[in-house]
Amino acid sequence: MLAMNHKGINGFIAQNIDVDISDIADNSEELHEYLSYTKADTVVLSRYLKGTEDPSVLIESIQTVRPDIRIVYLYGKSDSNTDLFIKYLISKNIIDYHVGENISSEDLYRLLYRSGMQNRAAKKNFFKNNNKTLWVKELDTAVLSIYSNCPNGKSHLAWNLSTAFADRGYKTTLINLDRSYSANLFFGIEDMYFDLLDYFIEQGDYKSIFDGCYKKGNLRVISGSLGNDKMISTEDFLKVFYYAKSRSDILIIDTYTGLNDITLQAINNSNIDFLIFDSDISHFHMNKMMIEKLGSTFIAEKTYAIINNCFSGSESYKNINKEISRLNIKFKGVLPLSNCGSKGCDLMNSGKTPYEANNDSSFSIGINRILSSINARNRKGILNRFK
């Protein structure tokens, strides 16, 4: 009897049960893309690898796209919601599920092979000819760069997104390089933090930059002073970057507006990029020129186009979305993010973000959509994880 953790189950299936793994999806968006063309008829999901904040949302979207596919669900450790969720699974005709932190080979045979199959040879043949398995895993660590060729809400997104990650239990660090009204007004950071940053950079004391920056629960913000046009050197940026990266689950880089060496370094060292658009057609063309200048540095497969301050379905969103589609760039995703209204101004320096203020607002739903697209897990309540 072999017991194992869920995170290694895809390899175990391939090696021990002779099931071909057709695709491994890194996020829910990839999963839906694979489902549109794959011949797989089984998808294995886990509570810890659910691809969206609410697993029922992912399950129902899968069944909408592929009503024929069989879902195997690994619940993990039992808790107060187990019985209720199992009833939900059964209501969705999902009868292949497992409750428990570890899963054995016997459990796998029970889950993956239909009870009508009488012998292992028949089971092998069934899976070899018909079944392949998809696997969805959640985001554990990432470096995210936020950039654009115009001032259109990069820092506002960084403010809310970094807070959302920290709220979900990730050790989150934001390196804020844009000297607009971002770090000090959004987060309410006092001037002493900016003075300390300049002092520690002069001393080459990068550990103290990380230890002495602004902190709030799981979030750390490294930022320069407002209105200071002096750009941090590439060498200093990379030293701060690598030190923060080694101590964070999520590292977000809020870049300077436009293209410069720091922005290039941020994009070169990230694995998820957010290119920010808005409803202004001139801003669209500025970003288009930036993409052209980036050349091979721009990687569409890791880049999400965020259409800021637009409601999905609005004319402004449709117009910019149409222009983006004419670029013939296969972005990882194109996502709308509505305006949060006056809350953006009202909550500056208050210790709270628009995302936190009203989790049912269209703006917060938009942030959740972004988090779901990159497959960020929800570990809300796990705070102060930095050591």
Beta strands, then each sheet from edge to edge (+ up, - down):
strand 1: 3-5
strand 2: 20-25
strand 3: 42-46
strand 4: 70-76
strand 5: 96-99
strand 6: 102-104
strand 7: 132-136
strand 8: 142-147
strand 9: 172-176
strand 10: 214-216
strand 11: 219-223
strand 12: 250-254
strand 13: 272-277
strand 14: 303-308
strand 15: 333-337
sheet 1: 1+ 6-
sheet 2: 2+ 7+ 3+ 4+ 5+
sheet 3: 10+ 11- 9- 12- 8- 13- 14- 15-
end
